[in-house]
Amino acid sequence: ITLHEDLITLPLKWKQPRVIFVNSMSDLFHKDVPFSFIEKIFRTMSESPRHIYQILTKRSDRLRELSQDLPWPNNVWMGVS
């Protein structure tokens, strides 16, 4: 797993609204992704309501486990496959 800490706040710099697929080649809710990293991503999504964020996971159990401890802004579209 490679965590791109340097990219977490990048959407805060974009002025034009975008649809952002948060993890097109990965799974944010993989067991090896630390909760602190996921929290940072959710903080960025909360701080940039002009963007729509799409998250797709295959790990519904971990999503369910962590979801109560994350802020869920209206601009997050969550999907499970």
N, C-alpha and C positions, 0 to 999 in steps of 0.2 A: 504494500500500500504506500502510495506517495501522497502526502498532504501538501497542497499548494497554499500555504499560509499567506504568501505574498499576493495571492489573487482574491482573497476573501473580500477586501474592501474596494476592489476595482469598480463594481457597479455604482458606488457612491459618487464616482467622478463623472459618470455618463449623464449628461443633461437630458438627452432625448429618451423617452420611454422605450423600453425594449422588452421582448419576451426572452427570458434567459432559462435555458435548460441547464440546471445546476450541475448535473453529473451525467452527461451523455455517455461517458465511457466507464462509469464506476457506479458504486452504490453507497450513498451517503450513510445508510444505516447498517453497513457491514460491521461485524463484531469488532474489527480492529480499528475502526474509526473512533477516536476518543470523543466522549460526550462534550468535552470542552471545545473541540473543533466544530462539532455540530452546532453548539450554542453560538459560536462566533458567526457562523453562516446565517443562522436565524436572526441574529442581531442586525446583520447587514440587510437582510431582507426586510426587516421591520423598519429600518432607517431609510429605506428607499422605496416608498410606496408607489412611485411613478412606474416602476418596473413590475412585470408579472414573472414570477419564478415557478418553473415547473420542476418537480422532483418526482422521480420514479424509483421505486425500490422493489426488490423481491423478498425483502426481510420484514414482513408485516409484524412479526412477533416483537422485533426490536423497536420498530416504529411505535407500536402500541405501548411498549414499556417506557419509552422515552417521551412520548408525545405530551404527557401531562406536565412535564418540566420544561417545555419549550413554548415560547410565544408564537402563536399562530396568527400572523397578520392576514388580512383578506386578500393580499396579492400573492399568496402561495397556493399553487395547485398541486396537491399531493395525489400520486397514483401508485397503485400496487399491481404488479403483474405476476 
